């Protein structure tokens, strides 16, 4: 017997994404896959303490604020995902074992254990697919209009991971197309002020990531994933300061790489 479930999101709950600067005129196209930390009411608290939902395991602290400032500074279209990555991770392929993870860092997530196929699909249909359908629609429209697009995905990372300190203040991540990323790395290193990671503290792959492989590589768009350390962007002042810095870097690097 096929299990059927009601829609995951109630009518009065927020949609799975929000848009900023919908008519942004620049080539820059911003996404923030881990912007939010909401849990649909139907899922309760996923069996974890509320304090855990303040941590990085639930969202990318500060990333949404940086993206918002970047959208304004660059006159860029921006889309942010509303719900916690613990509900479903919108930067994972559907076949990834961490799409709906039962364990994050040292925290068990009981509400993600032993999901039925229908429960798994319910989360994909409610959050993952609408978010990505909106991105695809916007990219298709830009391509149809002959508009150039530079994909920039905005993330943040913890200063310490599993007791190991991370020295970088910002990470520049890339996949097969490194034009923009390499130009950014050169620019930031030449400034001599920041410790910058070259595909650190993470690297991008077809099996661990979605946005860069699917929207960057497969569509042939110049792209980069930005990772900023969370202690630098935990408050509004830090988010604004880093957005200003990153906006200048992106403009200069895109020009140097010949993608602007």
C-alpha positions as CSV (number, residue, x, y, z in Angstrom):
1,X,0.0,0.0,0.0
2,X,1.4,3.4,-1.0
3,X,1.7,5.8,1.9
4,X,0.2,9.3,1.3
5,X,0.9,12.3,3.5
6,X,-0.6,15.7,3.7
7,X,1.4,18.8,2.6
8,X,4.2,19.4,5.0
9,X,3.8,23.2,5.2
10,X,0.6,24.7,6.7
11,X,-1.1,27.5,4.8
12,X,0.1,30.1,7.3
13,X,3.7,29.0,7.3
14,X,6.3,30.8,5.1
15,X,7.1,29.6,1.6
16,X,10.4,27.7,1.2
17,X,12.2,30.7,-0.2
18,X,12.3,34.5,-0.3
19,X,13.4,36.8,-3.1
20,X,15.3,40.0,-2.8
21,X,15.9,42.6,-5.5
22,X,13.8,40.5,-8.0
23,X,14.6,42.9,-10.8
24,X,18.3,43.3,-10.1
25,X,20.0,44.4,-13.3
26,X,23.6,43.1,-12.8
27,X,24.9,39.8,-14.0
28,X,25.4,38.6,-10.4
29,X,22.9,36.0,-9.3
30,X,23.0,35.2,-5.5
31,X,21.8,32.1,-3.7
32,X,21.8,31.2,0.0
33,X,20.9,27.6,0.4
34,X,21.2,27.5,4.2
35,X,19.8,31.0,5.0
36,X,17.0,29.9,7.4
37,X,16.5,27.7,10.4
38,X,12.7,27.3,10.6
39,X,11.3,23.8,11.2
40,X,7.8,23.1,9.8
41,X,5.3,22.8,12.7
42,X,4.4,19.3,11.5
43,X,7.9,18.1,12.3
44,X,8.0,19.6,15.8
45,X,11.6,20.2,16.9
46,X,13.0,17.1,15.1
47,X,13.8,15.7,18.6
48,X,16.6,18.1,19.4
49,X,17.1,20.9,21.9
50,X,16.2,24.4,20.8
51,X,19.8,25.5,21.5
52,X,20.9,23.2,18.8
53,X,18.7,25.1,16.3
54,X,20.8,28.2,17.0
55,X,24.0,26.4,15.8
56,X,25.6,25.9,12.5
57,X,24.1,22.4,12.2
58,X,20.7,24.2,11.5
59,X,21.8,27.1,9.3
60,X,24.6,29.2,8.0
61,X,24.9,31.9,10.6
62,X,25.2,35.4,9.1
63,X,25.0,34.2,5.5
64,X,21.5,35.6,4.8
65,X,22.5,39.0,6.0
66,X,25.6,39.1,3.9
67,X,23.6,38.0,0.8
68,X,21.0,40.7,1.5
69,X,23.7,43.5,1.6
70,X,25.4,42.0,-1.5
71,X,22.1,42.1,-3.4
72,X,21.8,45.8,-2.8
73,X,25.4,46.6,-3.4
74,X,25.6,44.6,-6.6
75,X,22.1,45.2,-7.8
76,X,21.7,41.4,-8.0
77,X,18.8,39.0,-7.9
78,X,19.0,37.0,-4.7
79,X,17.1,34.0,-3.4
80,X,17.3,32.6,0.2
81,X,16.1,29.2,1.5
82,X,13.7,29.6,4.5
83,X,13.9,26.2,6.3
84,X,16.6,24.6,8.2
85,X,19.1,22.3,6.4
86,X,18.0,19.7,9.0
87,X,14.6,19.5,7.3
88,X,16.2,18.9,3.9
89,X,19.6,20.2,2.7
90,X,19.0,22.2,-0.5
91,X,22.7,22.1,-1.4
92,X,22.8,18.3,-1.7
93,X,21.9,16.0,-4.6
94,X,18.8,14.0,-4.0
95,X,20.8,10.8,-3.7
96,X,23.1,12.2,-1.0
97,X,23.1,10.4,2.4
98,X,23.2,13.9,4.0
99,X,20.1,15.3,2.1
100,X,18.2,14.6,5.3
101,X,20.8,13.8,7.9
102,X,20.1,11.8,11.0
103,X,23.4,13.0,12.6
104,X,25.1,16.4,12.3
105,X,28.6,16.9,13.9
106,X,28.0,15.4,17.3
107,X,24.3,15.9,17.4
108,X,21.8,13.1,16.7
109,X,18.6,14.2,14.9
110,X,15.9,11.7,16.0
111,X,13.3,13.3,13.7
112,X,15.3,12.4,10.7
113,X,15.8,8.7,11.5
114,X,14.1,5.9,9.8
115,X,12.0,8.1,7.5
116,X,9.7,6.3,5.1
117,X,10.0,7.0,1.4
118,X,6.8,9.1,1.6
119,X,8.2,11.1,4.5
120,X,11.4,11.8,2.7
121,X,9.5,12.8,-0.5
122,X,7.2,15.0,1.5
123,X,10.2,17.2,2.5
124,X,11.6,17.2,-1.0
125,X,8.3,18.3,-2.5
126,X,7.6,21.0,0.2
127,X,11.1,22.6,0.4
128,X,13.7,21.4,-2.0
129,X,11.8,21.3,-5.3
130,X,10.0,24.7,-5.0
131,X,13.3,26.4,-4.1
132,X,15.2,25.0,-7.0
133,X,12.3,25.4,-9.4
134,X,12.3,29.1,-8.7
135,X,16.1,29.3,-9.3
136,X,15.7,27.3,-12.5
137,X,12.8,29.5,-13.7
138,X,14.9,32.7,-13.1
139,X,18.0,31.3,-14.8
140,X,15.9,30.1,-17.8
141,X,14.4,33.5,-18.1
142,X,17.8,35.2,-18.1
143,X,19.1,32.8,-20.7
144,X,16.1,33.4,-22.9
145,X,16.6,37.1,-22.6
146,X,20.3,36.8,-23.5
147,X,21.4,38.1,-20.1
148,X,24.8,37.2,-18.8
149,X,24.8,35.5,-15.4
150,X,27.5,35.0,-12.7
151,X,26.4,32.6,-10.0
152,X,27.5,33.4,-6.5
153,X,26.4,31.1,-3.6
154,X,26.8,32.5,-0.1
155,X,27.7,30.3,2.9
156,X,29.4,30.6,6.3
157,X,31.5,28.2,8.3
158,X,32.3,27.6,12.0
159,X,35.6,28.9,13.5
160,X,36.1,25.4,15.0
161,X,34.9,22.1,13.7
162,X,35.0,19.0,15.9
163,X,37.6,20.7,18.1
164,X,39.9,21.7,15.1
165,X,40.4,25.4,14.7
166,X,40.0,26.8,11.2
167,X,42.5,29.5,10.3
168,X,40.7,30.9,7.3
169,X,38.6,34.0,7.4
170,X,37.1,33.4,4.0
171,X,37.0,30.4,1.7
172,X,36.8,30.5,-2.1
173,X,35.2,27.3,-3.4
174,X,34.9,26.1,-7.0
175,X,34.3,23.0,-9.1
176,X,35.4,22.6,-12.8
177,X,35.2,26.3,-13.8
178,X,37.8,28.1,-11.7
179,X,37.9,31.4,-13.6
180,X,36.2,33.6,-11.1
181,X,37.5,31.7,-8.1
182,X,41.1,31.9,-9.1
183,X,40.8,35.6,-9.8
184,X,39.3,36.1,-6.3
185,X,42.1,34.1,-4.7
186,X,44.7,36.2,-6.4
187,X,43.0,39.5,-5.5
188,X,42.5,38.6,-1.8
189,X,46.0,37.2,-1.4
190,X,47.5,40.3,-3.0
191,X,45.7,42.5,-0.4
192,X,47.7,40.6,2.2
193,X,45.2,41.2,5.0
194,X,43.2,37.9,5.1
195,X,43.8,34.2,5.4
196,X,41.9,32.8,2.4
197,X,41.1,29.1,1.8
198,X,41.5,27.6,-1.7
199,X,38.6,25.1,-1.7
200,X,38.8,25.3,2.1
201,X,37.3,24.6,4.5
202,X,35.2,22.6,2.0
203,X,35.5,21.5,-1.6
204,X,32.8,21.2,-4.2
205,X,31.9,17.9,-5.9
206,X,29.1,16.3,-7.9
207,X,28.2,14.0,-5.0
208,X,28.4,16.5,-2.1
209,X,27.0,19.7,-3.6
210,X,24.1,20.9,-5.8
211,X,24.2,24.6,-6.7
212,X,27.6,24.9,-8.2
213,X,27.6,21.6,-10.2
214,X,24.0,21.9,-11.4
215,X,23.7,25.7,-12.0
216,X,27.3,26.6,-12.6
217,X,28.9,23.6,-14.3
218,X,25.9,22.2,-16.2
219,X,24.7,25.6,-17.4
220,X,28.2,26.9,-18.2
221,X,27.8,29.9,-15.9
222,X,30.8,31.6,-14.3
223,X,30.5,30.7,-10.6
224,X,32.0,30.7,-7.2
225,X,30.9,29.6,-3.7
226,X,31.8,32.0,-0.9
227,X,32.4,30.8,2.7
228,X,32.8,33.4,5.4
229,X,33.8,32.5,8.9
230,X,30.8,32.9,11.2
231,X,32.4,34.9,14.0
232,X,33.1,37.7,11.5
233,X,29.4,38.0,10.3
234,X,27.4,37.0,13.4
235,X,26.0,40.6,13.8
236,X,24.6,43.2,11.5
237,X,27.8,45.3,11.4
238,X,29.9,42.4,10.4
239,X,27.5,41.3,7.7
240,X,27.5,44.8,6.2
241,X,31.2,45.2,6.4
242,X,31.9,41.8,4.8
243,X,29.3,42.4,2.1
244,X,31.0,45.7,1.1
245,X,34.4,43.9,1.0
246,X,33.1,41.0,-1.0
247,X,31.1,43.2,-3.4
248,X,34.3,45.0,-4.3
249,X,36.2,41.8,-4.7
250,X,33.6,40.2,-6.9
251,X,33.4,43.2,-9.3
252,X,37.2,43.4,-9.6
253,X,37.7,39.6,-9.9
254,X,34.9,39.2,-12.5
255,X,36.5,41.9,-14.6
256,X,39.9,40.3,-14.3
257,X,38.6,36.9,-15.2
258,X,36.8,38.3,-18.2
259,X,33.4,37.1,-17.1
260,X,31.9,40.6,-16.4
